[in-house]
Amino acid sequence: MCGIVGYIGKQKALPIIIEGLKRLEYRGYDSAGLATIGDNEILITRMSGKVAELEKALPADIDNGSLALGHTRWATHGEPTERNAHPHKDCEHKIALVHNGIIENFQAIRTKLEQVGHKFTSDTDTEVLAHLIEEMFKYTGDLVDSVRLALKEVDGAYGIAVISVHEPDYIIVARKGSPLVIGIGDGEHFVASDAAALVRHTRNVVYLEDGEVAVLTRDNFTTTTIDNVEVEKTVHEITFDIEQIEKAGYPHFMLKEIHEQPDTISDALRGRILFEEGDVKLGGLSDVIDDLRNAKRFIITACGTSWHAGLVGEYMIEQYARVPVEIEYASEFRYSNPIITENDIVWAISQSGETADTLAAVREAKLRGAKVFGIVNVVGSSIARETDGGVYIHAGPEIGVASTKAFTSQLTVISLITVMMARLRGMSITDGYKILSDLKSIPEKVKGILDQSEYIKDIAERFSFARNFLYLGRGYNFPVALEGALKLKEISYIHAEGYPAAEMKHGPIALIDENMPVVVIATHDASYDKVMSNIQEVKARRGKIIAIANDNDSEIDRYANYVIRVPETLDLFSPIISSIPLQLLAYYIAVYRGCNVDQPRNLAKSVTVE
């Protein structure tokens, strides 16, 4: 992993490749490279570092023809050095490829290839594919067949693009577990791991499915299975605009996306609330209403921030719909031999819709006979295509690696699902109307919190020196504490832990002294008095308290060192409201520490390997 861009057509390829790689920088990477076809050999330029450095390093006399591949790499096998950067080539410099994913049996393949004379120049798993294709070509004399045969030998995940002097008018692409999208132009074709790299050039795209191989030429493309069975593909239209993946005057994508949340929450609600009926209409679930009504248990599976949204969803659905809910880390789900019955429904939450662990959980649940529904952001993503139904969150492209607007949009959609489920199971129109009316007011309340950005920025400056943070919350706001701690860890590299506030005295209280900042979500809810007791325990040990509290709370000022005010709302919507100041706090602390906010070290936006 992490970013692939390829072009074949009538334009100069290198500017398209460089621009596409820059569009994918948000996904996180540590090296970059590109390949073209020269005079009977592959020409490769690679760099450790950023795409801008790669662009500067391009030789002045490099062949700038109309075919090229580019890649940004996030290191898995081998350090982030030039020799490990993609593209990789074979012994004779006739074949080059870029690869997202992990080849799990690469060492065994490498050993066999070394025994027949292949020489390797990198530490990567990817390089074995170039050599394996080279070896197959000795016997087949056909590049496409060689790619198919090579891929049958590998275990693991891949999204690959291959070029070769043997077929200088082809780009061969294949997918298993790592997304690829083909862009269709007039006398030109594109391939990328993310549609964001293509949107400036075409809106017509085809999504490659697992086990498919496509051959791109200037004028057409053909798709088959890995066993060479022809596949008919449907052309889709990219729905977002180029402006949505640009900063629009903000210093960072993350800050832009934090400030977009009044709009993205509104977009998640638009057209879905039936006020007169106190109910919700979700088109992606309209054909499975009976399944939802008859479900005996929900299982929510997700990773990272999406898992935190799922944990809030557990509280919501159990309280209002009275359906038992289990929340599972997707990375553990299929390895735990889960007990699933025909009356269970599995919900998979993923911003990208391509998260490898979550996609694996989806497939495991389906194999075991469960109905599986998705909550995703990216239209046409793998989870959206492979589930039995679901709901898009409509947050638009999220470029910052640390998720912000997708999280609050996930919570908004889960709120809608909760109301729909509750109404199916006996909630009154009056109660449904009351909840939905409060939900409708959330975007305006978020705007008011964003108006406090300068105050939160001042607090951030005071604590940018800290080495540890503790985040506390109870009930609905325990997942918010987890999410706030995760945001701080991701972008500022400060160690932070989120805890249920009552659990503080079972261990973490030992950490508290005059140097320990403690962020407490202390909004007026059913556990407010208990949280206030926890705050006093922190204060007694001289911890520095940053409280998230409601506008009308005067008592909190007696105990907290700093108070960030949020408007009052129903308990189930408190996580949406309370997460906004924590996003801003993490953002400004990271800025004061000089961190790369949009591309934090070691992280990728879409984790497409297990």
N, C-alpha and C positions, 0 to 999 in steps of 0.2 A: 504494500500500500504506500502512496495514498492517492495520487492523482494521475490520470492518463488522458492524453490528448493526441489525436491523430488526424491527419488531413491528406486527402488525395483529390486533385481537381485541376483547375486551370489557373489558380492564383499562386503567388509565391507562398510557399508553405510555412517558412520559418516565422514570419510575423504573426500568422494565425496560431502557431504552436505556442509562441512566447506569450501572446495575449491570453490564450486559453489557460496556460499554466498559472498566470497571474490571477485569473478568475478563481482558480482552485487553491490559492494560497491559504484561504481561510480554513482549509481542512487540516492544516498542520503538516509540517514536513521538515526534513533536515538536510536534504540534498536534491539536486535536480539535474536533468540531462536531456539530450535530444539526439535523434539519429536521422540521417538522410542517406540516400543512395548516391555514391559517387561513381567514379570510373571503375566499374566492376568490383567495387568493395563498399562496405558499410562505413560511413563516416560518423563518428560519435564525439560529442562534446559533453563533459560531465563536470559538475562542481559540487563540493560540499558547501552548503549555505543556501542563499536565496536565489530566486529566479533572476533578479536584477544582476547578480554577479555572473550567472550563467550567460546572460545576454551580452555582458561586457566581454566575456571570455571567448565568444564566437570568433573563429578566425576570419579575417577580412576576405579571404578567398574561398570561404566555405560555399559549396554548391547550394544555391538557394532555389532548388527545383520545386516541383508542385506535389511532392510527397514527403512526409516527415512524421516522426513520432516524438512525443515529449512525455516526461514523467517527473513528478515530484515524489520523493521517497520519504517515508517515515520508518526508521530503522527497526527491523525485527531480527534478521540474521546478519550479524556483522555491524561494526560501528558505522556511524554516518560519515564516511570518507568518500573521496572521489572514486576509488577502486570499487566500492560497493554500491555506488549510485547506478541507477538505470539510465539508459538502456544497457542490456548485456548482449554479447555476441558470441558466436561460435569460434572454433579454432581458426577457420579460414577467413573470418571476417566477411562472410557472405550472408549471414542471417543475424537479425537483431530483434529483440523483443523488450517490451515493458510489461510489468506484472504487478497487480495488486493481489494480496492474499498470502497464503503460506503453503508451501509444499512440504507436507509432513514427512514424507519418505525420501527427502532430497539426499540425505547422506548415503542411503543404500544405492540410489541411482548414481550418485557421484562416484562411489567406489567402483561400480561396474564400468562406468565410462572411462575412468582413469585406467582401468585394467586393459582397455583396448586403445589407449593412447591419447585420450583427451587431456588437455592441459587447462586448468582453471586459474583464473586471475583474481577472483573475489572470494569473500566469505559467505556469499548469499545463497539462499535456496533457489533464487530465480535463475541464476546462471546455468543450472543443470538443464533447464528447459531448452535453452538455446542449443546446448550441445546434444541433447536428446533428439531434438528436431533434426540437427545436422546428421546424426547417426542414422535416423530413420530415412533421411533423404538419400543416403547411399544405396538403399535397397529399393525405394519406391520411385525415385526420380520425379516425384510430384510433391510440391510444397504443401498443398492443402492436406493431402493424405498423410504427409509426414507430421503435420501439426496434430491431426486427429489421433494418429497412432501414439504420438508422444504423450498426449493428454490422457490416454487410456492407461498409461503407466504410472500416473501420479496420484497420490492421495492428498487431500487437502482442499484448499479453496483457491480459485484463481479468476481474475479478469485479465486477459492478455491481449496485446496487439503485436503482430509480427510483420516485419518487412524483410525482403530478401532480394539480392541481385538475381536470384534464380527466377523470380517473378516480379520485375520492377514496377509493374502496374497494378499490384495487389497490396491491400492491407488485409490481413487475416486476423479476425478477432474471435474470442471464445470466452465463455463465462461458466463458472460454477461457484456460486456463493459470494461473488464479488461483483457489484453492479457495473454494467456497461450500457451506454445508450448510443445509438447510431443516428447521426444527423443527416438529413436528406436535403441536398441543394440542387441547383441547376448545373449539371455537368460537374458536380463535386459532391463528395461525401466526407463526413466527419465521424470520429468516434471519441467518446469521452467517458470518464467514470461518473460524471455529474453534468446534468444539462446546463448548469451555469456557465460552463466553458463554451457552449454552443449558441446561446440565445442571441448573441449579436449577429450571427450568420444565418441561422435558420430557426424556424419554430416547428418544423416537421421532424418528428423523431420516432424511432422504433426502439423499444426496450428489449434487450436480449434476455432470454430466460436461461435458467440453469441447464447445462448439457447441450447448448446450442453453439454452433460455429457459423460465422458469417464471413463472406469474402466481399470486400469493397473494391470497386473500380471507380473510375471517374464518372461513368454513366449509369451504373446500377449496383445493386448488391443482391446477393443470394444468401439464404439462410437454410442450414440443415442441422440435423442432430449430429452428435459426435459419431453416430453410426451411419451418417450420410443419407438420412431420410429427409426429404425436402419439407420445410416448414413455411406455412403462410404467416406473414406478419402483418399486424395492424399498425397503421401510422397514427400517432398521437400528436396533439398540438401542445407546445409549451405554453403555459397559461400566465407566467409572470413576466414582468418587464425588466429591461436592463437597469432601470433606475432602482429597482428593489435590491439589487446586489451591488450598489454603490453607496458611498458614505454620506452623500447629501450634506456635506459641510460639517459633519461630526468628526471629532478626532479619531474615533474608533467605531467599528461596527457594533461593538457591544453596547456602547452608550446610545447609539442610534436605535438599537433594538429595544433597549430598556424604555426609551421614550416613545417607541411605537406602540407600547402595550395598550393604551386606551383604544387605539384603532384595531389592534389584532384581537383583543377581547371582544370588541363589537363585531368583528368579522366572524368570530367563532359562534356568535349568537344569531347573526343575521338570518332571518327567514325560518328560524327553528322554533320560536316561541309562539304558542297559541294562547294568548292571554285570556280570552273569553272562556276557554276550556280549562284553564289552569294546567296546561299540558305542553308537551314538546313533540315536535315532528322531526325525526331524523331519517332522511331518505335512505341512507345506507343500511338502515336496520328495518325498513318497512316490510321486508319479506320474511323477517325472522321474529316477528312479534310473539308468535306462539312459543317459540323456543325460549324467549326471554321470560315470558309469563310463567312457563312451567319449570324453569331452571331451579334446581335445588341448591346449587352452590356455584359461585363464581371463583375462578382462579385468575389473578392478575399477574402477568409476567412482564418484566422490563429490566432495564439496566440504568444505573446512574441516576440522573435527574428524573428520567421517566419513571424509575422505581419509586422515587419520592412522591411523584404525582399519583402513582398507583396506591401508595400507602394512605394518602389522603382519601382516595377513592374507596378504599376499604372502610374507613370510618363513615364516609357519606352513605354508601350503599347499605351498610349494616344498620345504621341508625334510621334511615328513612324508608328503605325498601324491605328491610328485615330479611335479607338474604345473606347467608354465611359467605364470607369472602376470605380467601387466602391470597397472600401476596408473596410471590416467589421471584428471587433473582433468576433471570433467564439463564445466566451462566451456570446455575446449579440445577435448573429445572430438569433437563433431560437425563442428567446423571444421577438423579435421586430416585429413579424408578417410581415416578409419581402415580398415585392412585387416582384414576380418572374414570368416571362413570358416564353413561349416556345422558344423564340429566345435568351434567356439569357444562358450564360455558367458560372457555378460556378467553381472556382479553389480553391482547399484546399491545403494549404502548411503545412507540418509537418515533422520535422526531423524523429521522431520515427514512424510516421504513426499510432500512437495509442493515440494521444492527445484526451482526452475525449470530450472536448468542440468542437474541430474541427471535430471529428467523428460524434458528434451529429448534427453539421451544415451540414455535408455531407448528413446525413439521412433526415434531414428536407428539404434540397434542392431537393433531389430525390423524396420525397413525394409530393412536389409541382410541379413535372414534369420537372425539369431542368436537363440538361446534366451536370454531375459533373466530373471534372478531378482532378487528384492529382499530387502534386510535393512532393515526399517523398524520404527518404534515405533508410529506412529499407525494403529490399525485402520481400514480403510476408506479410507485415503488414496489419492491418485491412483497412486502407484508400486505400492502393494499391489494395486490393481485392474488395472493395465495390464501387470504382469509375468506370466510364465508359471508362476511359483511363487515360493516364498520363505519367509522365517522372520521372525516378529515377535520383537522383543527384550523385550517385556513390561516396559519400564521405568516405565510409567505416565506421566502428564502431566509434562513437564519445563518448568517455568515460567521459571527463570533463563535469560537469553539465552546465557550461556556454558555450553556443554554439559558435564556432569559424569557423571551416572549413565547417560545414554544412551551415552556413550563406553565405559564399562566394560561395559555390557550388550552393546554391539556386539562388543567384543573377546571376550566370553564366548560369544556366538552363533557368531562366526567360529571359535573354538576347537572348538565342537561340529561345525561343518561340516568342519573340518580332520580331526577324528578319523573322521567318517563317510566322508570321501573316502579317507583312508588305509586304512581297513578294506576299502573297495571295491577297493583296489589292492594288497592283500596284507599289511597290517599284522596282526600276530598278536593273538589275544585277550588274551594276557598284556600286551603293550605297550599295547593299547587300555585295559585295566583300570588299568594303572599311571598313564597320563595322566589318565584320568577321575577316579581317586581323588584325585589332586593337585588337579584342577579343583574337585572337590567341597569341598575344604578352603579354597578361596579366600575365601568370605564370612567365616569366622571369622578368617582372617588380616587381612582388611580391618578388622574390628572392632578388632583390636589396634593398627593404625596410627591409627585415629580416636581412640584413647585418648591419643595424643600431641599432641592438638590444641593444648594450652596451650604446650607446648614449641615447636611450629611457629609459634605466634602470637608468641612472644618473638623468634624469629629474624626473623619478618616485620617486627616493629617496628624492628629494627636496620637493616633494609635498605629501609625505606619511602621513604627519601630518594633512593635510587639513580635515576639517569637512564637507565642501560643495564644489561641482564643478558645473559649468555651461558649457554646450556644445551647440555650435551654428553652424548652417549650413543653407544654402538656396538651393532651387531647389532639385536636386538629392541628395544633401548632408544633407538636413534636416533629412531624415531617418537615416543617418549615425550618426548625433548628438544624436538622440534618442537611437540608438544601443550602441554608446560609453558610454552614461550615464548609460544604463542598465548594461553593462558589469562591470562598476565600482561599481555600487550598489550591484550586485550579489555577487561579490567575495571579495570586500574590506570593505563592509558595510559603505561606505561613501555615504552620501546623494548627489545625482546628478540629474540634470534635463537637458533634451534636449529640445531645442527651435528653431523655425525658427528664424534666426538672426534678421529679421526685427521686430519680436515680442518682442525683448528684452526690447525696450523702453516702452512697454505696461505693465510693471510690474516687471519683473526680474531685471531690471537695479537698482532697489532699493536695491538689495542684494550686489551690487558690491562695494568692498572697497579693501584696500591693501592686505587683507587676502584671497580674492576670486580668485581661479584659474579659468580661462575661456579658454576652448578649442574651437578653431575656425577652421572649415574646410574652407580653403581659397584657394582652387585650382582655376586655370584659367578656368573659365567657364563663362556663360552668365551673371552671377550675381556677378562677381569678384569685380567690383567697389563698388557695394552696400555693400558687405561684408567688404571691406576695411573701409568703413565709419563706420560700426558697430564696427570694431576693434578700431578705433580712439575714439569712444564713451566709450569703456571699458578702454582704456588707460588714458583718461581724468579723470577717476575715480579711477586710480591707481590699477585697476585689473591686475592680473598676467596672461599674454596671452601666451598660448601654441598654436602655429599655425601649421596646416597641410597645406603645400604649395608646389608648384611645384619646381622642381630642378632649373629652370631658372628664378625664381622670386627673384629679388634683392630688390624690394621695401618693401617687408614684413619685412625685417630685421630692418627697421627704427621703427617699431611699436611693434613687438612681442618680448617678453622676451626670448622665446625659439621657434625654428623653426624645425619641423621634415619634411624632404624633401621626396616628392614622385614624380615619373615620370609622365609626362603629358600623358593624354589619352583622348579619346572621353568622352563627358559629361556623357553619360549613363553608362560608366564603372568606373567612378570616385568613386562610392560607394564601389566597390570591392577593389580598391587601397587604399582609405582613411580609410577603416575600419581596415586594418592590424596594423598601428601604434597605434590605439586606443585599440586594443586587447592587444598589448604588454604593453602599458601604464597601463591599468587596472591590468594586470597580475603582473607586477613588483611592483606596489603600494601595491597590496594584499600581496605579498611575504614580502615586507619590514614591513608590519603591522602584520606579523605572522599569517595570516589567512589560513584556510584550503581551498586552491585554488580549488581543484578538487571536494570537497564535502562541498560547502558553507552551512551555517546553514539554516535550514527551507526550503531548496529547494530540489526538486527531479528532476531527469533527464527527466523522462517521466511522465507527469501529467495525470494519468489515471482515475481521479475522477473530477466531475464538481465542 
